[in-house]
Amino acid sequence: MKTRFLSGFNDRLLNTGDFNVKLLRYFQVLLFFSVLNTGILVAQKNSSQLVERIDPPQWWSGMYWNTVEFLVKGKDFKNATVELVSGYATIKNFSPAKNPKYLFVTLEIPQNPVSQVIKLNIKANKKSQIVSIPIYPKTHKNFQTITTSDVIYLITPDRFVNGNRANDIQKGFFQSNTNRNEPYERHGGDIAGIASKIEYFKELGVSALWISPVLENNQPYESYHGYAITDLYKIDPRMGSLEEYIKLSTSLQQNGIKLIKDMVFNHFGDKNYLYTDIPDSNWYHWWPTFTRTNYRATTLMDPYRSELDYKVMTEGWFDTHMPDLNQKNPHLSRYLIQNTLYWIEIAKLNGIRIDTYAYCDQDFMSSWIEAVKKDYPDLYIVAEIWEHTVPPQLFFDTDLPQRRLANTHLDGITDFQLHFAIQEALNREPGWAEGVNKLYYILASDYLYKSPEKLVTFLDNHDVSRIYGVLGKDLKKLKIALGWLLTLRGIPCIYYGTEILMAHTDGHGLIRQDFPGGWPDDKVNKFTAEGRTPDENEAFNFINTLIRLRKEHSALASGKFTQFIPRNGIYFYTKSDAKNTFLIVSNVNNKPMSFIPTEFFEFAELKYVFGDLVEWSGENEKGQSLILPPKSFTLFKIR
């Protein structure tokens, strides 16, 4: 691979579309230009043109990040010059990349919030071209961040709802059509489909959407999942358009639902134009032969590590078609930071989920988040940390004293330890530290985290087996798991389809299955109660009820958490604030169990709120007990 690259730059360029100037209406009065949703601002492309595209395609005044490095893609920029034709800006620097098809142009944009169009005259090889870059006032301020009161809903958009059949076929793409019979091909779900289900999200009760990437993934295989991005400034036209994405964000906000964008900094797809025609070989990590990462984040913290293992972890490729980025390159670093700021502002994001965080350069990620937080201090940023024990997960917490690498400054991380513990608690017999006691031990480790309540908790997601299948399709066990998810500490995330008992455990293509009713020719529609089975409605209503209780009683979402050592397969805890105290009791045994709460609580009355038990007044004589049904979750409100 390295030898092939060093023999010369690859002249191939992916078809990025027609670069016509297109005037769009951005919210109320803001106008910006777009070509196939990339916002490129040059005259119509033809063979004689010097410039093909500019990244970022627009910017904003009033930003802390006001010195912007624009990456200009074209024919040949050897000995290029750049002149300011009109507009309020200062040209700080310009220079061609090692690949002369790219030109870096750095502009300082005034802080005063004004709309303008900056025009530059770029000259090279006896050719010249005037390009325009629109500048708008920054407007994304004082927005709602993600909090412990939220419940997140994770969607794989290609598998959720096909809201626009017209974008199913896209000429010029490797996977240009849909094939729902093949788990690893595109099925046709899109942004319009997500937008059409806002009322469903409200009915379920979720308050934030985490949507897997919707940027262009023009890859020959598995392009449906979105994690091998081929254009960081372009919505995949098979998913929809930039206009649709902005409209979705606006509609969600108007309905009290926040938007979390899934972003990837560790790698590109190998059909990305920045890889097929590389600006600089130093943008990527190279190996004599293909070398996959060892996926061992422990090498970042292991005091006895092998440097080879560390290098393979941090510089190995995530997959054969995902070239590993070298974020130490200053041009690439600025490109990634600016791309993030672009999407936050243009889409009015509430949060960002970072994919494959542990594999990225940690110094870069620290500087990236510092840059983002200077402009958007309220933005919630959570990192995917897929580790199997507490120490390597904890290593990525913010302000960790013993961390030898740069501070992460993260708001939260994905809590895989609670995910594993819940599965073990419901599938393994209790032992001293096993079964339900594992859950107790994992939560007892929270003293290590700065803000454990900000961890994103989940039962399953788009990368792991669905929880209902893992629990043997046992609805009673699922209700215990859901009960814990929605009443323990953390910000809970529900994977689409959990509420209708999706159960696949084998292969990503099946785990990310289609939501029945999301396609016009589906025989059943599980977006409606009439289309769901009794068990599916029971699961849906269980989730809906608990989310409603979280909204009505802040103690359940953000109250003080007190857990008790499990006794005979019974795990119980309280959540309390100044207004209310709740007792949550779960019996994971296959038989009824006696529970005597008077041993642990002083109370006047225990009022039944939710569960399978009859109301119990608590006016019992000493020694009288409450009989818990097998495999049960019960929530009480203590008055």
C-alpha positions as semicolon CSV with decimal commas, in nm:
position;residue;x (nm);y (nm);z (nm)
1;M;0,000;0,000;0,000
2;K;0,277;0,240;0,093
3;T;0,475;0,157;-0,219
4;R;0,173;0,206;-0,441
5;F;0,106;0,547;-0,290
6;L;0,463;0,672;-0,309
7;S;0,474;0,591;-0,678
8;G;0,256;0,896;-0,737
9;F;-0,070;1,063;-0,642
10;N;-0,381;0,887;-0,759
11;D;-0,553;1,110;-1,011
12;R;-0,896;0,958;-0,961
13;L;-1,162;1,180;-0,812
14;L;-1,500;1,054;-0,701
15;N;-1,797;1,205;-0,874
16;T;-1,897;1,469;-0,619
17;G;-2,180;1,598;-0,828
18;D;-2,272;1,902;-1,025
19;F;-2,128;2,217;-0,872
20;N;-2,403;2,455;-0,978
21;V;-2,458;2,763;-0,769
22;K;-2,777;2,707;-0,576
23;L;-2,945;2,964;-0,357
24;L;-3,107;2,817;-0,048
25;R;-3,316;2,964;0,232
26;Y;-3,155;2,896;0,567
27;F;-3,410;2,922;0,846
28;Q;-3,553;3,277;0,838
29;V;-3,340;3,514;0,630
30;L;-3,004;3,340;0,594
31;L;-2,904;3,241;0,245
32;F;-2,635;2,996;0,155
33;F;-2,523;2,812;-0,155
34;S;-2,524;2,438;-0,211
35;V;-2,443;2,180;-0,475
36;L;-2,570;1,832;-0,392
37;N;-2,581;1,944;-0,029
38;T;-2,210;2,026;-0,001
39;G;-2,251;2,402;-0,026
40;I;-1,963;2,440;-0,272
41;L;-1,938;2,795;-0,399
42;V;-1,773;2,824;-0,736
43;A;-1,909;2,887;-1,079
44;Q;-2,050;2,591;-1,273
45;K;-1,784;2,325;-1,311
46;N;-1,627;2,269;-1,652
47;S;-1,304;2,121;-1,780
48;S;-1,130;2,457;-1,800
49;Q;-1,199;2,558;-1,441
50;L;-0,920;2,592;-1,193
51;V;-1,128;2,526;-0,878
52;E;-1,355;2,226;-0,819
53;R;-1,458;2,265;-0,453
54;I;-1,384;2,447;-0,130
55;D;-1,405;2,302;0,223
56;P;-1,567;2,438;0,432
57;P;-1,815;2,582;0,179
58;Q;-1,924;2,865;0,410
59;W;-1,848;3,015;0,750
60;W;-1,992;3,237;1,021
61;S;-1,897;3,567;1,179
62;G;-1,903;3,593;1,556
63;M;-1,720;3,261;1,594
64;Y;-1,430;3,217;1,835
65;W;-1,273;3,008;1,557
66;N;-1,240;3,300;1,315
67;T;-0,914;3,205;1,145
68;V;-1,031;2,947;0,895
69;E;-0,815;2,731;0,670
70;F;-1,006;2,658;0,348
71;L;-0,904;2,351;0,150
72;V;-0,937;2,427;-0,221
73;K;-0,949;2,131;-0,461
74;G;-0,868;2,187;-0,827
75;K;-0,638;2,110;-1,115
76;D;-0,292;2,242;-1,036
77;F;-0,199;2,508;-0,780
78;K;0,177;2,521;-0,830
79;N;0,292;2,881;-0,780
80;A;-0,067;2,984;-0,705
81;T;-0,157;3,330;-0,578
82;V;-0,472;3,440;-0,396
83;E;-0,614;3,793;-0,389
84;L;-0,908;3,936;-0,198
85;V;-1,155;4,080;-0,450
86;S;-1,428;4,187;-0,210
87;G;-1,553;4,125;0,142
88;Y;-1,426;4,189;0,493
89;A;-1,150;3,939;0,561
90;T;-0,774;3,915;0,580
91;I;-0,572;3,662;0,384
92;K;-0,330;3,525;0,642
93;N;-0,164;3,263;0,428
94;F;-0,193;3,048;0,117
95;S;0,016;2,756;-0,002
96;P;-0,026;2,445;-0,215
97;A;-0,033;2,105;-0,048
98;K;0,227;1,842;-0,135
99;N;-0,024;1,728;-0,390
100;P;-0,052;2,046;-0,605
101;K;-0,419;1,973;-0,676
102;Y;-0,489;2,118;-0,330
103;L;-0,442;2,471;-0,203
104;F;-0,465;2,586;0,158
105;V;-0,605;2,938;0,199
106;T;-0,626;3,085;0,548
107;L;-0,864;3,376;0,610
108;E;-0,921;3,578;0,924
109;I;-1,290;3,662;0,940
110;P;-1,406;3,964;1,146
111;Q;-1,587;3,887;1,469
112;N;-1,867;4,137;1,412
113;P;-2,183;3,946;1,314
114;V;-2,255;4,047;0,958
115;S;-2,363;3,865;0,644
116;Q;-2,128;3,898;0,351
117;V;-1,978;3,717;0,055
118;I;-1,601;3,697;0,042
119;K;-1,469;3,680;-0,313
120;L;-1,120;3,552;-0,387
121;N;-0,929;3,556;-0,713
122;I;-0,717;3,242;-0,737
123;K;-0,448;3,237;-1,005
124;A;-0,228;2,949;-1,116
125;N;-0,074;2,831;-1,444
126;K;-0,200;3,130;-1,643
127;K;-0,554;3,063;-1,526
128;S;-0,761;3,258;-1,280
129;Q;-1,098;3,209;-1,115
130;I;-1,306;3,411;-0,875
131;V;-1,466;3,202;-0,601
132;S;-1,720;3,310;-0,342
133;I;-1,746;3,209;0,022
134;P;-2,061;3,320;0,207
135;I;-2,030;3,435;0,568
136;Y;-2,332;3,450;0,801
137;P;-2,380;3,563;1,161
138;K;-2,352;3,283;1,415
139;T;-2,700;3,206;1,554
140;H;-2,668;2,875;1,743
141;K;-2,654;3,000;2,102
142;N;-2,824;2,922;2,434
143;F;-2,954;2,588;2,309
144;Q;-3,064;2,293;2,522
145;T;-2,792;2,043;2,599
146;I;-2,834;1,672;2,679
147;T;-2,903;1,611;3,049
148;T;-2,986;1,326;3,286
149;S;-3,353;1,404;3,226
150;D;-3,325;1,293;2,865
151;V;-3,390;0,953;2,713
152;I;-3,201;0,900;2,387
153;Y;-3,329;0,694;2,093
154;L;-3,062;0,546;1,863
155;I;-3,149;0,501;1,496
156;T;-2,971;0,331;1,206
157;P;-3,141;0,548;0,940
158;D;-3,113;0,306;0,646
159;R;-3,317;0,052;0,846
160;F;-3,577;0,276;1,010
161;V;-3,822;0,429;0,761
162;N;-3,810;0,484;0,384
163;G;-3,981;0,820;0,364
164;N;-3,873;0,912;0,012
165;R;-3,866;0,636;-0,250
166;A;-3,733;0,882;-0,508
167;N;-3,382;0,878;-0,356
168;D;-3,351;0,496;-0,349
169;I;-3,168;0,484;-0,683
170;Q;-2,862;0,708;-0,719
171;K;-2,657;0,676;-1,035
172;G;-2,283;0,705;-0,988
173;F;-2,283;0,522;-0,654
174;F;-2,128;0,181;-0,602
175;Q;-2,442;0,064;-0,425
176;S;-2,683;0,260;-0,639
177;N;-2,999;0,066;-0,557
178;T;-3,167;-0,102;-0,259
179;N;-3,193;-0,471;-0,178
180;R;-3,389;-0,550;0,139
181;N;-3,322;-0,922;0,101
182;E;-2,951;-0,871;0,169
183;P;-2,867;-0,774;0,531
184;Y;-2,549;-0,590;0,433
185;E;-2,684;-0,384;0,144
186;R;-2,888;-0,066;0,145
187;H;-3,255;-0,094;0,234
188;G;-3,367;0,264;0,168
189;G;-3,435;0,427;0,505
190;D;-3,368;0,799;0,498
191;I;-3,392;1,139;0,666
192;A;-3,746;1,193;0,537
193;G;-3,844;0,868;0,707
194;I;-3,709;0,983;1,043
195;A;-3,887;1,317;1,004
196;S;-4,216;1,137;0,939
197;K;-4,203;0,964;1,278
198;I;-4,174;1,260;1,514
199;E;-4,516;1,182;1,657
200;Y;-4,402;0,824;1,721
201;F;-4,098;0,951;1,915
202;K;-4,329;1,171;2,122
203;E;-4,564;0,880;2,185
204;L;-4,277;0,663;2,306
205;G;-4,153;0,954;2,514
206;V;-3,790;0,989;2,404
207;S;-3,639;1,337;2,413
208;A;-3,324;1,305;2,198
209;L;-3,226;1,126;1,877
210;W;-2,882;0,982;1,812
211;I;-2,874;0,908;1,440
212;S;-2,594;0,702;1,284
213;P;-2,397;0,901;1,021
214;V;-2,594;1,032;0,724
215;L;-2,294;1,173;0,535
216;E;-2,193;1,033;0,197
217;N;-2,073;0,671;0,213
218;N;-2,007;0,584;-0,148
219;Q;-1,844;0,252;-0,066
220;P;-1,872;-0,073;-0,267
221;Y;-1,982;-0,277;0,036
222;E;-2,191;-0,213;0,348
223;S;-2,242;0,152;0,265
224;Y;-2,571;0,148;0,457
225;H;-2,420;0,194;0,805
226;G;-2,252;0,528;0,744
227;Y;-1,920;0,483;0,926
228;A;-1,688;0,484;0,623
229;I;-1,747;0,843;0,516
230;T;-1,648;0,951;0,165
231;D;-1,739;1,321;0,190
232;L;-1,750;1,500;0,525
233;Y;-1,941;1,798;0,385
234;K;-2,210;1,614;0,192
235;I;-2,530;1,446;0,306
236;D;-2,555;1,111;0,129
237;P;-2,818;1,171;-0,144
238;R;-2,950;0,820;-0,080
239;M;-3,036;0,951;0,269
240;G;-3,169;1,284;0,150
241;S;-3,040;1,639;0,125
242;L;-2,886;1,906;0,342
243;E;-3,218;2,089;0,332
244;E;-3,394;1,782;0,469
245;Y;-3,138;1,740;0,747
246;I;-3,173;2,102;0,855
247;K;-3,551;2,076;0,836
248;L;-3,541;1,758;1,047
249;S;-3,333;1,934;1,312
250;T;-3,575;2,227;1,318
251;S;-3,880;2,000;1,344
252;L;-3,723;1,798;1,625
253;Q;-3,637;2,110;1,825
254;Q;-3,989;2,245;1,780
255;N;-4,124;1,920;1,923
256;G;-3,890;1,914;2,222
257;I;-3,654;1,652;2,080
258;K;-3,280;1,713;2,071
259;L;-3,041;1,604;1,794
260;I;-2,712;1,419;1,847
261;K;-2,484;1,383;1,546
262;D;-2,264;1,074;1,513
263;M;-1,912;1,180;1,404
264;V;-1,605;0,978;1,301
265;F;-1,251;1,114;1,345
266;N;-1,045;0,795;1,342
267;H;-1,082;0,704;0,975
268;F;-1,231;0,780;0,635
269;G;-1,380;0,541;0,384
270;D;-1,120;0,444;0,125
271;K;-1,336;0,596;-0,151
272;N;-1,319;0,938;0,013
273;Y;-1,183;1,187;-0,239
274;L;-0,925;1,288;0,022
275;Y;-0,791;0,932;0,003
276;T;-0,834;0,852;-0,365
277;D;-0,650;1,178;-0,440
278;I;-0,448;1,241;-0,124
279;P;-0,348;1,599;-0,031
280;D;-0,046;1,475;0,163
281;S;0,071;1,122;0,246
282;N;0,115;1,241;0,605
283;W;-0,265;1,258;0,644
284;Y;-0,271;0,879;0,698
285;H;-0,088;0,605;0,882
286;W;0,090;0,365;0,648
287;W;0,219;0,011;0,689
288;P;0,427;-0,207;0,453
289;T;0,129;-0,445;0,443
290;F;-0,224;-0,402;0,568
291;T;-0,222;-0,387;0,948
292;R;-0,544;-0,387;1,146
293;T;-0,563;-0,225;1,487
294;N;-0,550;-0,471;1,777
295;Y;-0,850;-0,293;1,940
296;R;-0,663;-0,286;2,273
297;A;-0,715;0,052;2,437
298;T;-0,531;-0,089;2,738
299;T;-0,206;-0,012;2,551
300;L;-0,277;0,358;2,610
301;M;-0,254;0,314;2,988
302;D;-0,053;-0,008;3,041
303;P;0,275;0,085;3,220
304;Y;0,427;-0,238;3,085
305;R;0,305;-0,206;2,728
306;S;0,492;-0,306;2,419
307;E;0,549;-0,003;2,197
308;L;0,465;-0,219;1,896
309;D;0,127;-0,306;2,050
310;Y;0,069;0,063;2,122
311;K;0,154;0,160;1,765
312;V;-0,073;-0,107;1,619
313;M;-0,357;0,010;1,844
314;T;-0,326;0,378;1,756
315;E;-0,210;0,359;1,394
316;G;-0,351;0,032;1,266
317;W;-0,653;0,052;1,038
318;F;-0,995;-0,014;1,184
319;D;-1,082;-0,218;0,873
320;T;-0,947;-0,285;0,526
321;H;-1,158;-0,007;0,373
322;M;-1,106;0,246;0,655
323;P;-0,768;0,424;0,622
324;D;-0,644;0,544;0,961
325;L;-0,610;0,920;0,996
326;N;-0,297;1,088;1,130
327;Q;-0,453;1,373;1,327
328;K;-0,108;1,504;1,419
329;N;-0,097;1,658;1,072
330;P;-0,192;2,023;1,138
331;H;-0,387;2,065;0,813
332;L;-0,593;1,751;0,874
333;S;-0,645;1,855;1,236
334;R;-0,788;2,192;1,130
335;Y;-0,998;2,025;0,860
336;L;-1,164;1,796;1,117
337;I;-1,220;2,072;1,375
338;Q;-1,373;2,306;1,117
339;N;-1,595;2,031;0,981
340;T;-1,730;1,975;1,332
341;L;-1,801;2,346;1,385
342;Y;-1,969;2,361;1,044
343;W;-2,219;2,086;1,129
344;I;-2,290;2,217;1,479
345;E;-2,382;2,559;1,343
346;I;-2,562;2,466;1,023
347;A;-2,766;2,182;1,178
348;K;-2,815;2,339;1,523
349;L;-2,692;2,029;1,706
350;N;-2,747;1,959;2,075
351;G;-2,482;1,692;2,107
352;I;-2,214;1,483;1,938
353;R;-2,138;1,114;1,977
354;I;-1,778;1,030;1,882
355;D;-1,724;0,695;1,711
356;T;-1,410;0,486;1,786
357;Y;-1,276;0,752;2,022
358;A;-1,002;0,539;2,181
359;Y;-0,828;0,484;1,845
360;C;-0,783;0,855;1,774
361;D;-0,478;1,062;1,861
362;Q;-0,553;1,168;2,218
363;D;-0,373;1,502;2,195
364;F;-0,580;1,592;1,891
365;M;-0,909;1,488;2,052
366;S;-0,829;1,705;2,352
367;S;-0,755;2,008;2,131
368;W;-1,061;1,927;1,918
369;I;-1,299;1,937;2,212
370;E;-1,135;2,252;2,351
371;A;-1,195;2,424;2,017
372;V;-1,555;2,304;2,001
373;K;-1,630;2,409;2,359
374;K;-1,497;2,761;2,305
375;D;-1,770;2,821;2,051
376;Y;-2,033;2,583;2,195
377;P;-1,972;2,534;2,570
378;D;-2,317;2,380;2,622
379;L;-2,281;2,111;2,356
380;Y;-2,296;1,761;2,507
381;I;-2,011;1,540;2,382
382;V;-2,003;1,167;2,452
383;A;-1,738;0,924;2,334
384;E;-1,778;0,560;2,240
385;I;-1,549;0,364;2,473
386;W;-1,601;-0,006;2,408
387;E;-1,394;-0,171;2,678
388;H;-1,452;-0,476;2,896
389;T;-1,350;-0,364;3,244
390;V;-1,381;-0,046;3,446
391;P;-1,016;0,080;3,435
392;P;-0,983;0,115;3,055
393;Q;-1,328;0,274;3,035
394;L;-1,249;0,509;3,322
395;F;-0,923;0,612;3,152
396;F;-1,124;0,834;2,915
397;D;-1,314;1,021;3,184
398;T;-1,254;1,394;3,212
399;D;-0,999;1,535;3,461
400;L;-0,860;1,191;3,548
401;P;-0,555;1,265;3,774
402;Q;-0,358;0,954;3,682
403;R;-0,415;0,982;3,306
404;R;-0,076;1,025;3,140
405;L;-0,229;1,156;2,819
406;A;-0,411;1,481;2,746
407;N;-0,732;1,552;2,936
408;T;-1,034;1,435;2,737
409;H;-1,268;1,717;2,858
410;L;-1,555;1,483;2,767
411;D;-1,903;1,530;2,908
412;G;-1,968;1,157;2,908
413;I;-1,866;0,818;2,778
414;T;-2,069;0,513;2,678
415;D;-2,108;0,283;2,976
416;F;-2,031;-0,063;2,840
417;Q;-1,959;-0,185;3,194
418;L;-2,320;-0,134;3,300
419;H;-2,430;-0,293;2,970
420;F;-2,230;-0,608;3,047
421;A;-2,335;-0,611;3,413
422;I;-2,708;-0,597;3,335
423;Q;-2,673;-0,890;3,095
424;E;-2,484;-1,093;3,355
425;A;-2,729;-1,002;3,630
426;L;-3,016;-1,151;3,431
427;N;-2,839;-1,449;3,272
428;R;-2,610;-1,582;3,546
429;E;-2,675;-1,724;3,888
430;P;-2,580;-1,488;4,172
431;G;-2,234;-1,537;4,323
432;W;-2,015;-1,326;4,549
433;A;-1,930;-1,096;4,257
434;E;-2,128;-1,264;3,979
435;G;-2,482;-1,243;3,853
436;V;-2,682;-0,960;4,007
437;N;-2,390;-0,888;4,240
438;K;-2,184;-0,789;3,935
439;L;-2,429;-0,502;3,880
440;Y;-2,380;-0,393;4,241
441;Y;-1,999;-0,398;4,205
442;I;-2,000;-0,203;3,879
443;L;-2,214;0,074;4,029
444;A;-2,000;0,075;4,344
445;S;-1,708;0,168;4,116
446;D;-1,874;0,499;4,031
447;Y;-1,660;0,674;4,293
448;L;-1,385;0,670;4,030
449;Y;-1,576;0,885;3,778
450;K;-1,606;1,260;3,799
451;S;-1,972;1,263;3,689
452;P;-2,111;0,908;3,658
453;E;-2,459;1,051;3,609
454;K;-2,348;1,182;3,268
455;L;-2,250;0,838;3,133
456;V;-2,468;0,715;2,848
457;T;-2,623;0,385;2,954
458;F;-2,777;0,127;2,722
459;L;-2,892;-0,234;2,696
460;D;-2,790;-0,278;2,332
461;N;-2,690;-0,070;2,033
462;H;-2,611;-0,095;1,662
463;D;-2,289;-0,292;1,726
464;V;-2,400;-0,562;1,971
465;S;-2,664;-0,832;1,997
466;R;-3,014;-0,713;2,074
467;I;-3,096;-0,738;2,442
468;Y;-3,425;-0,926;2,398
469;G;-3,241;-1,204;2,214
470;V;-2,957;-1,207;2,467
471;L;-3,217;-1,257;2,742
472;G;-3,367;-1,556;2,562
473;K;-3,673;-1,358;2,449
474;D;-3,791;-1,349;2,808
475;L;-4,021;-1,048;2,841
476;K;-4,004;-1,049;3,220
477;K;-3,625;-1,027;3,211
478;L;-3,644;-0,752;2,951
479;K;-3,874;-0,547;3,173
480;I;-3,625;-0,576;3,459
481;A;-3,344;-0,462;3,227
482;L;-3,552;-0,170;3,096
483;G;-3,653;-0,081;3,450
484;W;-3,290;-0,059;3,555
485;L;-3,192;0,135;3,245
486;L;-3,458;0,399;3,305
487;T;-3,418;0,436;3,683
488;L;-3,045;0,387;3,754
489;R;-2,799;0,674;3,719
490;G;-2,689;0,790;3,376
491;I;-2,848;0,911;3,052
492;P;-3,037;0,611;2,910
493;C;-3,027;0,526;2,540
494;I;-3,278;0,292;2,375
495;Y;-3,190;0,124;2,046
496;Y;-3,467;0,146;1,789
497;G;-3,680;-0,169;1,786
498;T;-3,618;-0,264;2,149
499;E;-3,967;-0,135;2,221
500;I;-4,113;-0,388;1,973
501;L;-3,897;-0,681;2,087
502;M;-3,647;-0,699;1,801
503;A;-3,425;-0,991;1,899
504;H;-3,148;-1,066;1,643
505;T;-2,813;-1,160;1,795
506;D;-2,610;-1,263;1,488
507;G;-2,440;-1,025;1,248
508;H;-2,457;-0,647;1,214
509;G;-2,681;-0,668;0,909
510;L;-2,951;-0,846;1,109
511;I;-2,900;-0,656;1,433
512;R;-2,969;-0,345;1,225
513;Q;-3,289;-0,488;1,084
514;D;-3,575;-0,296;0,923
515;F;-3,844;-0,150;1,144
516;P;-4,167;-0,322;1,029
517;G;-4,401;-0,062;0,888
518;G;-4,127;0,166;0,767
519;W;-4,170;0,061;0,402
520;P;-4,489;0,098;0,196
521;D;-4,499;-0,272;0,110
522;D;-4,454;-0,396;0,469
523;K;-4,729;-0,638;0,572
524;V;-4,741;-0,511;0,932
525;N;-4,692;-0,168;1,084
526;K;-4,544;-0,180;1,432
527;F;-4,547;0,197;1,462
528;T;-4,909;0,151;1,569
529;A;-5,056;-0,035;1,864
530;E;-5,284;-0,223;1,624
531;G;-4,984;-0,359;1,435
532;R;-4,802;-0,479;1,746
533;T;-4,853;-0,808;1,928
534;P;-4,973;-0,808;2,293
535;D;-4,616;-0,871;2,413
536;E;-4,482;-0,591;2,193
537;N;-4,742;-0,350;2,327
538;E;-4,653;-0,457;2,680
539;A;-4,287;-0,369;2,617
540;F;-4,377;-0,042;2,442
541;N;-4,613;0,063;2,721
542;F;-4,363;-0,035;2,990
543;I;-4,100;0,196;2,834
544;N;-4,353;0,472;2,780
545;T;-4,474;0,455;3,140
546;L;-4,128;0,467;3,292
547;I;-4,024;0,756;3,068
548;R;-4,340;0,940;3,173
549;L;-4,257;0,879;3,539
550;R;-3,902;1,011;3,480
551;K;-4,051;1,330;3,337
552;E;-4,303;1,370;3,619
553;H;-4,058;1,294;3,902
554;S;-3,707;1,436;3,879
555;A;-3,595;1,197;4,152
556;L;-3,605;0,907;3,906
557;A;-3,394;1,087;3,647
558;S;-3,146;1,281;3,858
559;G;-3,215;1,208;4,225
560;K;-2,972;1,072;4,481
561;F;-2,900;0,707;4,415
562;T;-2,862;0,465;4,707
563;Q;-2,808;0,096;4,636
564;F;-2,817;-0,195;4,879
565;I;-2,615;-0,514;4,867
566;P;-2,826;-0,771;4,679
567;R;-2,987;-1,032;4,899
568;N;-3,080;-1,375;4,765
569;G;-3,113;-1,252;4,407
570;I;-3,307;-0,940;4,506
571;Y;-3,153;-0,609;4,400
572;F;-3,303;-0,288;4,533
573;Y;-3,219;0,080;4,552
574;T;-3,373;0,421;4,611
575;K;-3,381;0,739;4,403
576;S;-3,469;1,053;4,596
577;D;-3,478;1,431;4,586
578;A;-3,635;1,703;4,801
579;K;-3,983;1,609;4,678
580;N;-3,994;1,231;4,645
581;T;-3,826;0,904;4,729
582;F;-3,872;0,593;4,516
583;L;-3,791;0,236;4,605
584;I;-3,705;0,007;4,313
585;V;-3,707;-0,367;4,383
586;S;-3,614;-0,645;4,138
587;N;-3,632;-1,019;4,191
588;V;-3,412;-1,196;3,933
589;N;-3,495;-1,543;4,065
590;N;-3,721;-1,790;3,885
591;K;-3,934;-1,824;4,198
592;P;-4,123;-1,590;4,431
593;M;-3,908;-1,433;4,701
594;S;-3,981;-1,270;5,034
595;F;-3,871;-0,909;5,077
596;I;-3,881;-0,733;5,415
597;P;-3,822;-0,360;5,353
598;T;-3,888;-0,267;5,719
599;E;-3,536;-0,388;5,793
600;F;-3,393;-0,104;5,585
601;F;-3,643;0,182;5,576
602;E;-3,834;0,398;5,815
603;F;-4,157;0,508;5,654
604;A;-4,523;0,581;5,718
605;E;-4,656;0,435;5,396
606;L;-4,537;0,255;5,084
607;K;-4,759;0,342;4,791
608;Y;-4,766;0,120;4,484
609;V;-4,696;0,316;4,166
610;F;-4,594;0,071;3,896
611;G;-4,539;-0,303;3,869
612;D;-4,712;-0,637;3,895
613;L;-4,795;-0,624;4,266
614;V;-5,110;-0,515;4,443
615;E;-5,104;-0,200;4,654
616;W;-4,939;-0,251;4,990
617;S;-4,987;-0,001;5,272
618;G;-4,676;-0,092;5,465
619;E;-4,873;-0,117;5,790
620;N;-4,733;-0,460;5,863
621;E;-4,639;-0,617;6,189
622;K;-4,275;-0,689;6,254
623;G;-4,150;-0,975;6,042
624;Q;-4,428;-0,959;5,785
625;S;-4,288;-0,959;5,432
626;L;-4,370;-0,865;5,078
627;I;-4,375;-1,154;4,830
628;L;-4,206;-1,062;4,504
629;P;-4,313;-1,256;4,194
630;P;-4,038;-1,436;3,998
631;K;-3,841;-1,221;3,754
632;S;-4,014;-0,899;3,852
633;F;-3,939;-0,527;3,855
634;T;-4,142;-0,307;4,089
635;L;-4,124;0,063;4,159
636;F;-4,270;0,217;4,474
637;K;-4,313;0,576;4,580
638;I;-4,242;0,631;4,949
639;R;-4,448;0,894;5,128
